[in-house]
């Protein structure tokens, strides 16, 4: 997923409070943000809310961005934090208990559906789910995932392997 570099004049204008410049800066990041939030929250409306809140926080914190080449991981980290906050709410706990704690039964000859995958993914802890979503939903390189999650590349690799392993177990998928 190649990101076009943003002219420094646009970034400078956005940091100075130019709303049009900020919109130009953030617009290409919204779609990956929605995909990340959708994968993390498993809820369309919740994903929209998380990305909107993240965009607002990005607007407020734009002056804190030190390395303009890191705008995408910076914004996606804000989205991920919003998703973590949303999952901590009381209603998320109720939904998780009602939907995600049920064991997923998959026969070995059945086709794994998107719903089963989402349910199994939703049952993972937040760190594993975040790494899997960033890698497989957004196709981000490990180095960028490390920046977003504030972890080393080695730690990301480990979480990715453990997450895939646990996801396979939850879905009853075994390698032959």
Secondary structure as UniProt FT lines:
FT   HELIX           8..15
FT   TURN            16..17
FT   HELIX           19..41
FT   HELIX           44..61
FT   HELIX           62..64
FT   HELIX           68..70
FT   HELIX           71..87
FT   HELIX           90..95
FT   HELIX           96..100
FT   TURN            108..109
FT   HELIX           114..122
FT   HELIX           126..132
FT   HELIX           133..137
FT   HELIX           142..149
FT   HELIX           153..171
//
